[in-house]
Amino acid sequence: MEILLLSIIAAMIPTAVYVGLIYWVDRYEKEPLWLLSAAFLWGAIPSIIAALIFNTLFSIPFFLLGGELVGDLAGAVLIAPVVEETLKGIALLLIYWFWWHHIDSWLDGIIYGAMVGMGFAMVENVFYFMSEFAAGGFEAWGINIFFRAVVFGLNHSLFTAMIGLGFAIARLSQKRIVRWSAPILGWMAGVFLHFMHNLSASLAADIPIFCLILPVNAWGGVLLTLVIIVWALIQERRWLRDYLQEEVALGTLTAAQYETIQSGRRRLRYYLTKGASIFRVNRFFHLCSKLAYSKHHYELLQDEESRQAVVKLRQAVRAAAYS
């Protein structure tokens, strides 16, 4: 019982750190906490349960035909990446179908995918930590925690972030072929990265080259994702600057508000120095960001829904304005 509690704590602490970092990255227009929490819980509960069932069922033929070694290898390398990324991706598909209006940029897709992945990784890690303790005691348990929760702690977030990115690209595209192909390509990217990690981890002890491939696959993917995140943040700041400039002329915003809104640093300084209600000001900043993104959507899609959203958000911004 004691080792179970320690394993849960060891899984939760790095997860809390990574979740905090993921949430912080979304600087200009935070996603709703209830939807982020739902994405996390989808990864942590139904995805884990279903993955355990389907991974076991689909591995049975390999165990029967090839024995334990073939069954374990096939389960980890061929079955788990497809099953787990598909199950995690269902959450992103649901967000894309029912809460698509919360996907305003590529960054949003990455964040939702990463949250699903973090939920899955946290619960999966507890099982692996317990298994390692049973097989090798405290030393093996500690080593496993270091590698799974720290060195490769972002793996599941990386895999599923690729799927989220695919859905975000589809959401913001005018082209039908992109809307259909981007989620599929995102899923394929997630499965491939997952496949390469599991293959490298399974063969690293016997084939030294995989010891190099293992961190390159994981951290190379993380670095690529960070590049996309930085690019997306630059894009979002440009949208705020370009699309909200008109609102100053229309009287929706003052020049001072316009300058504050387009900088995360200035927003934070306002919170710290003005003593205003953080909830009121945060809502105002959120509405301004949504207005800029909706104007961008309308420019891309030229649809009536985006046009109406711009009108409603402009009124909401005026009503929520702080002094």
Phi and psi in degrees as a GROMACS rama.xvg file:
@    title "Ramachandran Plot"
@    xaxis  label "Phi"
@    yaxis  label "Psi"
@TYPE xy
-64.4993  -43.5243  GLU-2
-68.5433  -30.8727  ILE-3
-64.0229  -45.3838  LEU-4
-62.6028  -43.6181  LEU-5
-63.7533  -37.1389  LEU-6
-67.2213  -39.467  SER-7
-63.6582  -44.0634  ILE-8
-63.4272  -42.9285  ILE-9
-64.6397  -28.1427  ALA-10
-81.9264  -34.5135  ALA-11
-76.7737  -37.3903  MET-12
-63.1342  -53.996  ILE-13
-64.4291  -31.7563  PRO-14
-61.7318  -43.6681  THR-15
-61.3316  -40.0606  ALA-16
-64.4003  -48.1351  VAL-17
-66.0703  -39.8287  TYR-18
-63.3208  -41.0817  VAL-19
-61.251  -40.7317  GLY-20
-65.5198  -42.6981  LEU-21
-62.6751  -42.3998  ILE-22
-67.2528  -38.4639  TYR-23
-64.8377  -35.8613  TRP-24
-57.4476  -34.0265  VAL-25
-78.3538  81.6498  ASP-26
-82.2889  -34.8109  ARG-27
-97.9899  -25.3902  TYR-28
-151.608  86.9846  GLU-29
-60.8673  138.474  LYS-30
-73.7512  151.028  GLU-31
-61.3469  135.007  PRO-32
-61.2889  -34.7923  LEU-33
-65.4635  -36.1244  TRP-34
-77.2647  -37.0653  LEU-35
-63.2907  -41.1208  LEU-36
-65.2372  -40.2282  SER-37
-62.9519  -40.8358  ALA-38
-62.9319  -44.159  ALA-39
-61.1067  -46.31  PHE-40
-67.5005  -32.7353  LEU-41
-60.4549  -43.4718  TRP-42
-66.6449  -35.0604  GLY-43
-80.3082  -28.5228  ALA-44
-116.616  -73.905  ILE-45
-64.6938  -36.1293  PRO-46
-64.3174  -42.9514  SER-47
-63.7879  -46.5818  ILE-48
-62.9134  -48.2904  ILE-49
-65.1449  -38.1376  ALA-50
-63.2561  -41.3524  ALA-51
-60.0293  -42.5682  LEU-52
-68.3164  -51.3935  ILE-53
-73.036  -35.9252  PHE-54
-60.7912  -41.1929  ASN-55
-66.6253  -47.7001  THR-56
-61.2633  -46.7875  LEU-57
-73.6872  -16.7569  PHE-58
-84.9342  -20.0545  SER-59
-54.9364  -47.4111  ILE-60
-58.5089  -35.5339  PRO-61
-70.1461  -37.3491  PHE-62
-65.4405  -41.4825  PHE-63
-68.3457  -38.1358  LEU-64
-86.8764  -34.3733  LEU-65
-119.305  -4.46004  GLY-66
89.1251  -174.551  GLY-67
-65.9165  -41.7544  GLU-68
-63.022  -48.0187  LEU-69
-66.0646  -40.6849  VAL-70
-62.3205  -45.3574  GLY-71
-63.9887  -43.5792  ASP-72
-66.7622  -45.4111  LEU-73
-64.5157  -40.0618  ALA-74
-62.4073  -42.3225  GLY-75
-75.9191  -40.1894  ALA-76
-93.5671  -42.2776  VAL-77
-96.2304  -36.6362  LEU-78
-94.252  -50.1087  ILE-79
-57.4921  -45.8613  ALA-80
-59.0732  -42.0345  PRO-81
-70.696  -47.8912  VAL-82
-63.3768  -50.4331  VAL-83
-69.651  -41.6297  GLU-84
-70.0424  -30.8211  GLU-85
-67.1942  -45.6833  THR-86
-66.4501  -42.127  LEU-87
-66.3202  -37.264  LYS-88
-66.1599  -21.7308  GLY-89
-59.6702  -38.5462  ILE-90
-59.9461  -41.272  ALA-91
-71.1112  -34.1812  LEU-92
-63.4657  -41.4193  LEU-93
-65.1752  -40.9295  LEU-94
-63.2234  -41.7613  ILE-95
-63.6652  -36.4  TYR-96
-78.003  -48.1332  TRP-97
-103.841  -27.3292  PHE-98
-125.551  36.8274  TRP-99
-58.4486  -27.7937  TRP-100
-68.7593  -8.76872  HIS-101
-90.7834  -2.9781  HIS-102
-99.5237  98.3367  ILE-103
-104.019  -15.3115  ASP-104
-156.834  171.811  SER-105
-59.5664  -35.8335  TRP-106
-59.4719  -38.728  LEU-107
-60.9658  -42.5099  ASP-108
-62.0287  -42.1581  GLY-109
-61.4756  -42.7295  ILE-110
-66.4536  -45.9309  ILE-111
-61.6859  -42.9189  TYR-112
-62.9387  -41.9895  GLY-113
-63.8391  -36.7661  ALA-114
-66.2978  -41.8182  MET-115
-60.0553  -45.3358  VAL-116
-62.757  -38.2992  GLY-117
-66.0002  -39.2341  MET-118
-61.8337  -44.3331  GLY-119
-63.0502  -46.3984  PHE-120
-63.0205  -40.1952  ALA-121
-59.8146  -48.7257  MET-122
-71.9312  -40.9702  VAL-123
-59.8447  -39.5979  GLU-124
-61.2543  -37.1915  ASN-125
-59.2025  -44.2758  VAL-126
-62.9441  -43.1616  PHE-127
-67.1096  -39.1224  TYR-128
-62.727  -43.3474  PHE-129
-64.1305  -41.2045  MET-130
-63.5958  -42.5583  SER-131
-66.4519  -37.4406  GLU-132
-64.7682  -42.2734  PHE-133
-63.6525  -33.0373  ALA-134
-86.8798  -35.2488  ALA-135
-135.213  6.65129  GLY-136
78.3316  -164.004  GLY-137
-64.6172  -35.8944  PHE-138
-63.5633  -49.9335  GLU-139
-62.9753  -36.9597  ALA-140
-61.044  -47.0631  TRP-141
-65.3162  -41.383  GLY-142
-63.478  -42.2791  ILE-143
-63.7645  -39.3712  ASN-144
-61.8358  -45.0385  ILE-145
-59.994  -45.625  PHE-146
-76.6054  -46.3416  PHE-147
-74.7668  -40.7519  ARG-148
-92.0905  -22.7989  ALA-149
-111.021  -65.0972  VAL-150
-62.1042  -46.2977  VAL-151
-113.765  28.5615  PHE-152
-66.4227  -20.2675  GLY-153
-97.4177  4.4414  LEU-154
-57.3397  -54.6287  ASN-155
-63.6575  -34.9854  HIS-156
-63.6218  -41.522  SER-157
-60.9783  -48.4668  LEU-158
-58.2301  -50.5119  PHE-159
-79.1309  -21.5255  THR-160
-62.6017  -31.3247  ALA-161
-64.0303  -38.283  MET-162
-68.2807  -43.8211  ILE-163
-60.8803  -39.04  GLY-164
-61.6253  -41.0707  LEU-165
-60.5199  -43.2265  GLY-166
-67.5683  -37.084  PHE-167
-65.9902  -40.8926  ALA-168
-61.8247  -42.5092  ILE-169
-62.6808  -42.1546  ALA-170
-60.8899  -34.8656  ARG-171
-100.385  10.0783  LEU-172
-103.596  146.837  SER-173
-88.2715  -18.3145  GLN-174
-87.7795  128.766  LYS-175
-60.0304  -40.7622  ARG-176
-63.3872  -35.736  ILE-177
-69.9921  -39.3163  VAL-178
-62.8034  -32.342  ARG-179
-86.0169  -39.0955  TRP-180
-85.6179  -32.0447  SER-181
-59.9462  -46.4971  ALA-182
-62.3259  -36.8362  PRO-183
-66.332  -44.9457  ILE-184
-65.5954  -36.9524  LEU-185
-62.8945  -43.2801  GLY-186
-62.2441  -42.9199  TRP-187
-63.2255  -39.2705  MET-188
-64.1329  -43.4365  ALA-189
-62.5893  -44.2704  GLY-190
-63.8431  -42.2727  VAL-191
-64.0573  -45.5137  PHE-192
-62.2854  -39.9172  LEU-193
-64.7638  -44.7995  HIS-194
-59.0596  -47.4303  PHE-195
-64.4713  -38.0626  MET-196
-65.087  -49.0165  HIS-197
-65.5021  -38.465  ASN-198
-62.7428  -46.0416  LEU-199
-64.9132  -42.4513  SER-200
-65.1127  -34.854  ALA-201
-73.3411  -31.4495  SER-202
-107.868  -4.68893  LEU-203
-60.091  -35.8685  ALA-204
-67.7402  -28.0134  ALA-205
-103.467  -28.1181  ASP-206
-125.095  102.827  ILE-207
-55.9883  -31.1788  PRO-208
-58.075  -29.9997  ILE-209
-71.4649  -18.1586  PHE-210
-65.8931  -29.1055  CYS-211
-82.8783  -40.4015  LEU-212
-63.4755  -35.2255  ILE-213
-57.156  -55.4517  LEU-214
-72.4313  -32.1389  PRO-215
-63.297  -42.7553  VAL-216
-63.1969  -45.004  ASN-217
-71.9827  -57.1292  ALA-218
-78.7054  -25.5377  TRP-219
-63.5634  -41.7656  GLY-220
-65.3544  -40.5579  GLY-221
-63.4153  -43.4384  VAL-222
-64.1083  -40.5162  LEU-223
-62.0235  -41.9104  LEU-224
-64.4915  -39.1116  THR-225
-63.0433  -38.2763  LEU-226
-61.375  -44.1052  VAL-227
-63.4236  -39.6527  ILE-228
-63.4493  -46.1556  ILE-229
-61.5768  -43.906  VAL-230
-60.8981  -42.0229  TRP-231
-65.6884  -39.1801  ALA-232
-65.5848  -38.8303  LEU-233
-63.5401  -41.4526  ILE-234
-62.3748  -44.7538  GLN-235
-63.3308  -40.5024  GLU-236
-65.3389  -38.5457  ARG-237
-64.4996  -39.6492  ARG-238
-61.1258  -43.5819  TRP-239
-60.623  -43.6797  LEU-240
-66.076  -46.6044  ARG-241
-76.3667  -45.6079  ASP-242
-82.4612  -21.7922  TYR-243
-93.6658  -10.5777  LEU-244
-59.8917  -39.551  GLN-245
-61.377  -31.5216  GLU-246
-68.2726  -24.3887  GLU-247
-67.3576  -44.2475  VAL-248
-65.2305  -32.5418  ALA-249
-80.6345  -9.8623  LEU-250
86.8582  5.53922  GLY-251
-70.012  -37.8073  THR-252
-126.783  153.134  LEU-253
-86.614  164.097  THR-254
-61.1424  -38.2396  ALA-255
-66.5025  -42.3165  ALA-256
-63.194  -41.9097  GLN-257
-58.5033  -44.3792  TYR-258
-66.049  -38.0441  GLU-259
-70.3862  -41.127  THR-260
-62.2096  -37.0153  ILE-261
-84.3575  8.77248  GLN-262
-134.778  121.296  SER-263
-60.7557  -35.7679  GLY-264
-66.5492  -41.837  ARG-265
-68.209  -35.3758  ARG-266
-60.1565  -47.0249  ARG-267
-62.5873  -41.8335  LEU-268
-61.5404  -37.553  ARG-269
-64.0186  -44.7995  TYR-270
-55.7249  -42.8327  TYR-271
-79.6048  -28.0505  LEU-272
-105.881  -24.1839  THR-273
-90.5159  -22.2832  LYS-274
69.2777  21.0443  GLY-275
-79.2343  165.455  ALA-276
-62.5938  117.483  SER-277
-62.8608  -33.1987  ILE-278
-71.0758  -41.3758  PHE-279
-66.3842  -46.7373  ARG-280
-67.6702  -38.7936  VAL-281
-63.2996  -39.577  ASN-282
-64.1806  -40.7838  ARG-283
-61.8211  -48.0367  PHE-284
-60.5239  -40.5613  PHE-285
-62.514  -44.9791  HIS-286
-64.5232  -38.5637  LEU-287
-63.5768  -42.4092  CYS-288
-63.8273  -43.4564  SER-289
-61.9016  -37.8813  LYS-290
-62.5264  -45.2209  LEU-291
-62.4007  -43.8365  ALA-292
-67.5643  -37.5689  TYR-293
-66.6994  -36.2686  SER-294
-66.0062  -36.4942  LYS-295
-65.1865  -43.2233  HIS-296
-60.44  -42.6334  HIS-297
-65.0069  -38.5555  TYR-298
-62.9615  -37.2297  GLU-299
-75.467  -47.9429  LEU-300
-100.029  -23.4002  LEU-301
52.2427  42.1812  GLN-302
-105.017  153.947  ASP-303
-65.3141  -34.681  GLU-304
-63.023  -43.7139  GLU-305
-67.2366  -37.6481  SER-306
-62.9351  -44.5118  ARG-307
-65.331  -36.6097  GLN-308
-62.0525  -39.3903  ALA-309
-61.4881  -45.2989  VAL-310
-62.3351  -47.1272  VAL-311
-66.0625  -41.2742  LYS-312
-69.1187  -35.1943  LEU-313
-61.143  -42.522  ARG-314
-65.6986  -40.3375  GLN-315
-66.2476  -37.5754  ALA-316
-63.0257  -45.3252  VAL-317
-61.0689  -39.4438  ARG-318
-71.1288  -30.7528  ALA-319
-94.3805  -1.48117  ALA-320
-57.4673  138.748  ALA-321
-96.8441  165.374  TYR-322
